[in-house]
Every structure is written in structure tokens, then in C-alpha cells.
Amino acid sequence: MKNISLENITKTYGEKELFKQINFTIGENDRVGLIGVNGTGKSSLLKIVAGIDLPDAGEIIAPKDYSVSYAEQEPKLDEQLTILEQVFAGDSPLLVLLREYEQALIALNEHPEHSEVQEHLFQLQKKLDANNGWEASTNAKTILTKLGIVDFEKKVGELSGGQKKRVALAQTLIQDSDLLILDEPTNHLDHESVQWLEEYLTRYRGAILLVTHDRYFLDRVTNRMFELDAAQLYSYKGNYGAFLEAKAVREENEAAVIDKQRNLYRRELEWMRRGAKARTTKQKARIDRFDQLDEKLTNVTSSEKLDMSLSGSRLGKQVFELKSATKYYGDLAILKNYDLLVKPGDRLGIIGQNGTGKTTFLNILAGNLPLDQGERIIGQTVKIAYYTQESEEMDESKRVIEYLKEAAEVIETTDGKTISAAQMLERFLFPPYMHGTLIRKLSGGEKRRLYLLKILMTSPNVLLLDEPTNNLDTQTLTVLEDYLESFAGVVITVSHDRYFLDKVATQLLVLQGNGEITSYYGNYSEYLEKSKQVSSKKAEEKKIVEVKEESKPKKKKLSYNEAREWEQIDDKMEAIESRLKEIDEDMNNIGSDFEKAQQLMDEQKKLNHDLEYLIERWSYLSEWADA
């Protein structure tokens, strides 16, 4: 069996220790989901396993021929290449062979009479035949199509960020490695692409290590879970659901240990306050143990739930209304004479294929983009907080608590109590020791979490969220979902995350494209199930129509021309089969005469096509000839 093992791996980032002496092994059939709060080092660990980065200490053990493919969250692509060239730009032997073949075709086109070029191409064709190379080429195009990329000759530099991510994902998937590493693979994918990827990964022959915020995806793909927490790695058997159960048990056990440590701490604190002095070795050791206990308990994050029923600003009866709204983005219709009434308490999810204008729609509601025609009406009491896909500019010389207090020092709950900025930071997974940290020392994900918290601290009554799950970890999403559950205002979110939409949205606005928008009352999973039923019904109706057409009365006998065709068809088929045998013999004895080989291959292809047609005609004619 091919395994990869990491032993005593340690990694620090600046002053922060990401993980310390962690150990794990990934076996051949393992499908491992890696989770942890933003900033715990998930992407750093992926890069170490992929061989892109080195640990500060520790050892990676794997066979010499062990191959790893890695799809980064922010891929680095060559913008001068076409999409297909980029997909074939990997280092696996098969991809190298495919690139050589493409280059040989170009050389032959430039020097068609050159015998060495002809011979080189002929040898590459034989190698591709032996290594199923043609299947790999077809597979690459299939994967790209399933991921929503259809123009294979388009330059990478002309693609959007999301399209580049999908091209990089396709490049990784076709390499057939021993270990496939994926960092947020479902970002920028619509539901159909995510569903296809789930099925593809269940058939993947090697091991998988992935980071994703999509909890349904984790549940369906993984059979092991790794959690990075407080510089340690915890391993769990089973999928995401099994992980949640096992983690709850672990935290209960840890809570019991911490309670014992707190009792010990109180006793030791009394002893210290009585004026303990390190006069003896035993006393010195006891003081050292107290210091260690003090440090350990200082770094414990409270797991108690904070009341998230925040009062927010008062919201009147009028929120948003669109009347005969029309908006074009270039030639693309986003809205066409569209009417919408948003009421207090609404929970709207905006879904649709990539490129249908979901973010543009949010920007119209936020007042950031004007309508081409129609009217946008907003209530006088509406106070919007808009979480965009791009964070605001942060003064990175400020400390975390200082930045948050720019929005508010305290906020009120619905029952009149106050919650401080420090308490909100803890609730959003910033432990007390991080409150004084400079923003420049935070990871990208931690900055996104801080930005989200800041807009929530402004006491909004309307929340606009644009793909909030893209850069947030699963734990932060759980906290956000808890917040939204008790949020008294309106929530309108664009998301492709099925789990998040099921928890947050009770009504969907479905952007169909070309300005057409339909509404669905219910959650996202119900919508998908209904869409599936509708598709199946349409397919069944089409099948019934086809069967009815086939069952129409047919003629009873052959026409005069068909009778003549029937008399000659056996001789024609025999002649073609005889010529195909001759071509096979000639191909075996042709040597390096590439031009002659090409002529024979062209003739062979045409004759096979003719033979297939004659076989179909023979089947049809024989039915009526016998009658």
C-alpha cells in the first residue's frame, strides 16, 4: 500500500506557532477533510504535504514514486496559454506526452515533408495508444465542460477569477496522482458542478486531502476528518457528521479536565498569595507548576454561548421595493421589467448559474448600482450592512480590538443588556490573547472574520451577504448562522453553499439568466429536489412521446428501390470487410512512410463509417424483407 506519513511536524508563521509536533498518516483509500478556524494553518499544512513548503521541524515519509497533485485556493496560471494548454501543463508522464504530441503536430504543419518530424509524430501516436492518451485528452475536455468551461481555445488571461480556479481544478483532477489535495474546491462552482465533483471524487482511485467550507460536500466525500486546533491535530474516523459527534465528546472530556485544573489553580493561588518563596527545590517546582497552570488556563477559550439576540436598529414596514426594474451589464440582461417586494423578517437566498448577475443584483439593492429603467424604493428606517466578496481597506497597524471599536464599543441585546466588543470578539472565535494583535499579523481568513464582525457591530436591520461562505471556516459559519437565527431584521444572501442556504433562507430568488427571475418558497434542498423531479418528469414525457412515435403504424413491405438495395447489400458489406483486412496488412508492413500511413488511416476511417451505415440499413431492410 502507498501511504504518506508526517512525523513530529512543527511550523511557525512569524511569532505564531501553527502546529507543534503533529503526526498523521494518509492511506490509499483515505478521503480526509481538514478543518479548523481561519489562521490555524490549514493551507500551510496542505503546502507542506504537497512539498511546496517545508516544515520547521519533522519528517515526511513516502515512497520515491509517490505523486501528489495540488489545487491551490489562489492558483498561479500562465495567462498566455489557452485553457487546454494550461490543463496539460502538469508534470505527470502522460501530460508531458500529450504536450509533446501537440508540439509535434505543430512541427508537422510547418514541415509536412520532413521525414524525421513524421516519424517522431508516428512514434508519439503509438505511445499515446499504449498509455490510453486519447482517453486522457477526452477526459480533460469532459472535466472542463462539467466545471462550466466550454471554450477550450480561450486564453487564460481572458478568464475571470472563478473561471481560472475551475481551470486549475481540472488541471489537478486529470493527473491521476496517489494523493489529490484540494483547497476550497467548491468555491465558484454552481450546484451541478459541485454534485458532479462529489461523484467524481467518490470514484477517484487515490487518496484525497481537502479543505472546504461546504459541510454537505464534506459529509458526502470524506471518510476521515483532521481538525487543527491550538497547534495540535486531532484525527477522527468518519465523515463530518461523525466528526461533530466525536468532537462534542472530546470537548466534554476537556471541559472536565479544565474544571479540575481551575480548582487546583484556586488552591495554588491562595498559597502564592500567602507569600510563597522559592527557598527549597520543592517550593520552586510548585511555583513553576503554578506558572504553567496559569498560562494554560489563560489560553483556554470560553465555550459558553453568548446571547446573540442583538436588538439592531428599528425597522419599519417598508424595506425594499423594485418596480419594473431593468438592468443590463453590457449585453447581459440582469433584470427585465422585474418587480420585487421585500418585507420585514424576510430571509432571501439568491441563486443561479455563474454569470447570471447575482452580485450585480445585490449591488442594485444596496444602492451601489443604478437601474437602467424602473424604480428602487427603500424604507426610511433601513440600515444596511453589506458583506462583499472584497474586504474593506484595513489599517494594518491597528490592533484587533481597536479596529472593532471603530464600529461600536458595546451593542445591546433585545432584552436591554449590553455586549462588549471584547465579548463579541470571543464569540467570533478571537480568544482574549488575540485582541491586542496587530491586524497585519492576521491570516487572510482571520481578516475576513474580523471584517464580518465589524459590519455586524454597526447594529444593522438589513444584512446583504455576498458569498459569505467563500473565505470563512466551518466554525465561523456556525457562529454566523447562530447570529442570523436570532437576527430580527432582513437577510438577503448570495451563496452556492447548500448547507448555509438551508439554515438561513426560507425563500429563493432564482436567476435563470437573460433577466428572468423566479421565486421559490422553501429551502435550497427542497428546491433542488423539486427541480430534479421536474427534470425527471420532462425526461419521462419526452420518452413517452418517442415511444408513441415509434409505435405508429409502419409500412408492410419494401419499396422497389429498397428491394434492389437488399439484393446488393451483402456484396457491398463483403467488399468493404475485405478491403479493411488488406489495409490492416498494409499498415503492419508500412515502416516509416508516414504519408502512406496517413492515407491508409483516412481510408480505413471512411470504410468503417460506410460499413456501420450498411449494417444499420441491413437491420432495417431485413425486418421487412422477412415480412
Helices and strands as residue ranges (DSSP letters): E 4-13, E 16-26, E 31-35, H 42-50, E 57-61, E 68-71, H 83-87, H 93-110, H 115-130, H 133-146, G 156-158, H 161-173, E 179-183, H 191-203, E 207-211, H 215-221, E 224-229, E 232-237, H 240-273, H 281-298, E 320-329, E 332-342, E 347-352, H 358-366, E 373-378, E 384-387, H 400-405, E 410-412, E 418-420, H 421-427, G 432-434, G 439-441, H 444-456, E 462-466, H 474-486, E 490-494, H 498-504, E 507-513, E 516-521, H 524-550, H 560-588, H 594-626
